[in-house]
Amino acid sequence: SSDDGAKRRVTRLQTNRGVIDVPMDAQVLVAAGAWTPHVMSLLDLYAPVYPLKGYAMSVSAAKVLSSSSSSSPLSSLSNSNGEATTVIEPRDLPTRIVSDKYMYTSRLGDEIRITSIGEFSGWCTRPTPGGE
């Protein structure tokens, strides 16, 4: 609804595959990520979303477990006691968020997700080569 209390309704969507008529009882979800406020402003609506640029990588937990043979580069890893270990067991994988000063590791489904800092850089889509 708008500031004057009148209900607004999306009746048509223009897409790259043509125009879609929206049924009267349908709800429309705007899933444009950080660009959602810009899209919503076209309807004179506010969406409290702000972009956060972050960097992450995901690794298959199954591949980590299967690559922990003695011939793997992972074979020289140490456990939490500092002892050399040659096999990574399922119990060694994170079950909750593990963090140090600048890096976070967690499970995301069947993957191990490693991420670091986030930066508020506006709607800039260029990667930042160096962090501050």
N, C-alpha and C positions, 0 to 999 in steps of 0.2 A: 504494500500500500504506500501511497505517497504522503507528503506532509499534510495535504488537505483531507486525508482520510479516504480518498478514492482508491479503489483497487485497480492495480495495473495488471494487465494480462498480456502474455506473449501469444500472438495469433499465428505468426509465421516465422520460420527460421530460414535464412539464406545460407546455403552450404555450398561446398565445391561440387556437389552433385545435384544442385538445383534447390528449389524452394520446397520446404516441408510445411504443410498446414498443421498447426498444433490444435488438437481437440480441446474443446471448452473445459473439460474436467482434468486435463493433464497438468502435471507439475513439471517445471523446467529446472534442471540443475545446471548451473554454470560451473564447469570443471576446467578452468583455464589457468590453474596454478597461480603464480604470482601476478599474472595478467588479469585475474578476476576483477579487481577494482576498476580497471580500465573498461572492461566489458560491461560491468554493472553500471558504470557512470553513463553509458550510452542510454540506459533506461532511467537515468537520474536517480539511481539507487546507490547506497554506500555499502561496501564490503570491507570489513576490517582485516585485510590481508596485506602483508608487506613482504617483499622478497628477501630471502636469506640465501646467499650463495654459499654452498658448502662443497666439500670434496670427499668422496667416499669410494671404497672399492669393496666388492663382495667376492668371497672365495667359497667354492663348494666344500662343505664339511666332509662329504664323502671322499673328495679328491685329497683333502688334507690327511684324512685317516689312511687312505690307500697308499699315499706317497711316503709314509713314514717307515719305509724299509731301510735296511742298513746301507743300501746303495744310493739313497736319496740325500740331497743336500740338507734335508731336514734332520738327518740322523745325528747331526752335531748339536742339536738343541739341548738346552738344560732345563731341568724341572725347577719348581719353585724353591727347592732346597739347594740349587746350584749344582746338582749332580747331573752328569751326562746321561742322556736318555736316547734310545734309538727307536722307540715305538710311541706313537701318539695314540692314546686310548680315547674312546668317546667321552669318558669322564674328564679328560683334559680340556675339552672344548668348553667355551664359556656358556654358562646357563643364565647369566645376568650381565648387566653392563659392567665391563672392566675398564677402568680409566687410569691414565697417568696424567701428567700435566697438560699435554696437548693432544692426546689420542684416546679414542674410545673404541672398544671392541665389544660386540654383542652378537647374539644369534638372531637371524632374521629367517625364519622358516628353516630350510635345510642349508642355509648359507651362514658363513661367518662374515659379518659386516665390520669394516674398519673405517672409521671416519675421524675427522679432525675438526678444526675450527670452522665457524660460520662467520661470514662477514656481511654486514649490511651495506650493500653497494648500490642500492636503488635498482632500477630496471636495466642495468647494464648487463648485456649478455656475453661480454668478452670474458674469458678466463683471466684470473689474476696470477701471473707467473710467480710472484714472490709474495710471501705473507709479511705482515708487520709484526 
